[in-house]
Amino acid sequence: MSGRTLIAGIGNVFLGDDGFGVETLRALSAHPLPPGVEAVDFGVRGVHLAYQLLDGYDTAVLVDATARGGAPGTLYLIEVGVDDVHAAPGGCALDGHDMSPATVLALLDTLCAGTGTEAPRRVLVLGCEPACVVEGIGLSRPVADAVPEAVRALLDLLGQEEPYAPERDDPNRRELRSTP
């Protein structure tokens, strides 16, 4: 990745595996990041994230629990397209403490139109399939086991343009699906 990059941890630590993004950013904080890269734990502050994205980033990587039907702990790398960020007809309902990446990006689209600023050129979601999203603190075992691999994926993304792919012979490898 080139230019200014924001890595944003998203999630509610009081809802089990929804805290994946927050926990991944905590683990990422143990690693030095290249110049021009900011890693911020936004937690449930989706509106704050939308405003932060107006600050001239070339790339944004949103790290969040992402239910797509895979096995718990499965990592997904999703490239968000321009058509994915526009608000649905009628706009989006905003709840400052319950904003998915899609809602944040829809709000960002509205903010950009109102301020004349531009959204990041490239938006990626590094998601993890949750096992359990109910009241309680702590990640399930498969999601907790995916955190170190997610950190490795983020570090790899910062060093190359190609999407991250785990080593095939790595016995601890998690499936990482890259979707357009």
C-alpha positions as CSV (number, residue, x, y, z in Angstrom):
1,M,0.0,0.0,0.0
2,S,1.2,3.5,-0.7
3,G,0.3,6.9,0.7
4,R,-1.4,7.5,4.0
5,T,-3.2,4.5,5.4
6,L,-5.6,4.1,8.3
7,I,-6.1,0.7,9.9
8,A,-9.4,1.0,12.0
9,G,-10.4,-1.5,14.6
10,I,-14.2,-1.7,14.8
11,G,-16.4,-3.6,17.3
12,N,-18.1,-3.9,20.7
13,V,-15.9,-5.7,23.3
14,F,-19.1,-6.4,25.3
15,L,-20.5,-8.6,22.6
16,G,-18.1,-11.5,22.4
17,D,-16.6,-12.0,19.0
18,D,-17.7,-8.5,17.9
19,G,-14.6,-7.4,19.7
20,F,-12.4,-9.0,17.0
21,G,-11.4,-5.6,15.4
22,V,-10.5,-4.1,18.8
23,E,-8.5,-7.1,19.9
24,T,-6.6,-7.2,16.6
25,L,-5.6,-3.6,16.9
26,R,-4.4,-4.2,20.4
27,A,-2.2,-7.0,19.2
28,L,-1.1,-4.9,16.2
29,S,0.1,-2.2,18.6
30,A,3.1,-4.4,19.6
31,H,4.5,-4.0,16.0
32,P,6.2,-1.0,14.5
33,L,4.2,0.5,11.6
34,P,5.7,2.1,8.5
35,P,5.6,5.9,8.2
36,G,2.2,7.2,7.0
37,V,0.3,4.4,8.6
38,E,-2.0,5.0,11.6
39,A,-3.7,2.2,13.5
40,V,-6.7,3.3,15.6
41,D,-9.1,1.4,17.8
42,F,-12.5,3.0,17.1
43,G,-14.5,0.4,18.9
44,V,-18.2,1.5,18.6
45,R,-17.4,5.0,17.5
46,G,-18.5,4.6,13.9
47,V,-19.4,8.3,13.4
48,H,-15.9,9.3,14.7
49,L,-14.4,6.8,12.1
50,A,-16.4,8.3,9.3
51,Y,-15.1,11.8,10.1
52,Q,-11.5,10.5,10.5
53,L,-11.7,9.0,7.0
54,L,-12.2,12.6,5.7
55,D,-8.6,13.4,6.7
56,G,-6.9,12.5,3.4
57,Y,-6.1,8.8,3.6
58,D,-5.3,6.9,0.4
59,T,-6.2,3.6,1.9
60,A,-8.4,2.5,4.8
61,V,-8.4,-1.0,6.3
62,L,-11.4,-1.7,8.5
63,V,-10.9,-4.7,10.8
64,D,-14.2,-6.1,12.1
65,A,-16.2,-9.3,12.8
66,T,-17.8,-10.2,9.5
67,A,-20.5,-12.9,9.2
68,R,-20.4,-14.4,5.7
69,G,-21.3,-18.0,6.4
70,G,-17.8,-19.5,6.8
71,A,-16.4,-21.5,9.8
72,P,-15.8,-19.4,12.9
73,G,-12.3,-17.9,12.8
74,T,-12.3,-17.7,8.9
75,L,-10.6,-14.5,7.8
76,Y,-11.9,-12.5,4.8
77,L,-10.2,-9.8,2.9
78,I,-12.8,-7.8,1.1
79,E,-12.0,-5.0,-1.4
80,V,-14.9,-2.5,-1.1
81,G,-15.9,-1.0,-4.5
82,V,-17.4,2.4,-5.2
83,D,-20.9,0.9,-5.6
84,D,-20.6,-0.6,-2.1
85,V,-20.2,2.7,-0.3
86,H,-23.2,4.6,-1.5
87,A,-26.1,4.9,0.9
88,A,-29.2,2.8,0.2
89,P,-32.3,4.6,-1.1
90,G,-33.7,6.6,1.8
91,G,-30.4,6.9,3.5
92,C,-29.1,4.9,6.4
93,A,-30.3,4.8,10.0
94,L,-27.5,6.0,12.3
95,D,-26.9,4.5,15.7
96,G,-23.6,6.0,17.0
97,H,-22.9,2.7,18.9
98,D,-23.9,0.2,16.3
99,M,-22.4,1.0,12.9
100,S,-21.2,-1.7,10.5
101,P,-18.5,-0.9,8.0
102,A,-21.2,-0.5,5.4
103,T,-23.0,2.1,7.5
104,V,-19.8,4.0,8.2
105,L,-19.0,4.1,4.5
106,A,-22.5,5.2,3.6
107,L,-22.1,8.1,6.1
108,L,-18.7,8.8,4.7
109,D,-20.3,9.2,1.2
110,T,-22.7,11.7,2.6
111,L,-20.0,13.6,4.5
112,C,-17.8,13.8,1.4
113,A,-20.7,15.2,-0.7
114,G,-21.4,17.8,2.0
115,T,-17.8,18.9,2.6
116,G,-16.2,18.5,-0.9
117,T,-13.6,16.1,0.5
118,E,-12.7,12.7,-0.9
119,A,-13.0,9.3,0.6
120,P,-9.9,7.0,0.7
121,R,-9.1,5.7,-2.8
122,R,-9.0,2.2,-1.6
123,V,-11.1,0.6,1.2
124,L,-10.5,-3.0,2.5
125,V,-12.3,-4.9,5.2
126,L,-10.3,-7.5,7.0
127,G,-13.1,-9.5,8.6
128,C,-13.3,-12.6,10.8
129,E,-16.3,-15.0,10.9
130,P,-17.7,-14.8,14.4
131,A,-18.8,-17.8,16.4
132,C,-20.8,-15.9,19.0
133,V,-22.0,-12.3,19.2
134,V,-23.9,-12.2,22.5
135,E,-23.4,-10.2,25.7
136,G,-20.1,-11.1,27.3
137,I,-16.5,-10.1,27.2
138,G,-13.9,-12.2,25.4
139,L,-13.5,-13.8,22.1
140,S,-14.4,-17.4,21.3
141,R,-11.5,-19.8,20.8
142,P,-11.6,-19.8,17.0
143,V,-11.8,-16.0,16.7
144,A,-9.1,-15.5,19.4
145,D,-6.9,-18.0,17.4
146,A,-7.4,-15.9,14.2
147,V,-6.1,-12.6,15.8
148,P,-2.4,-13.4,15.3
149,E,-3.0,-14.3,11.7
150,A,-5.0,-11.1,11.2
151,V,-2.1,-9.1,12.5
152,R,0.2,-11.0,10.1
153,A,-2.2,-10.2,7.3
154,L,-2.2,-6.5,8.1
155,L,1.6,-6.4,8.3
156,D,1.8,-8.2,5.0
157,L,-0.7,-5.8,3.4
158,L,1.4,-2.9,4.5
159,G,4.4,-4.3,2.7
160,Q,2.9,-5.3,-0.7
161,E,0.2,-4.5,-3.1
162,E,-0.9,-8.2,-3.5
163,P,-3.7,-9.4,-1.1
164,Y,-2.4,-11.5,1.8
165,A,-2.5,-15.3,1.4
166,P,-1.4,-17.7,4.2
167,E,1.3,-20.2,3.6
168,R,-0.3,-23.4,2.3
169,D,2.0,-25.6,4.5
170,D,1.4,-23.6,7.7
171,P,-0.4,-25.9,10.1
172,N,-2.0,-23.0,11.9
173,R,-3.3,-21.4,8.6
174,R,-6.8,-20.0,8.5
175,E,-8.7,-19.7,5.3
176,L,-8.6,-16.1,4.0
177,R,-11.0,-15.4,1.2
178,S,-10.4,-12.4,-0.9
179,T,-13.5,-11.1,-2.5
180,P,-13.9,-8.3,-5.0
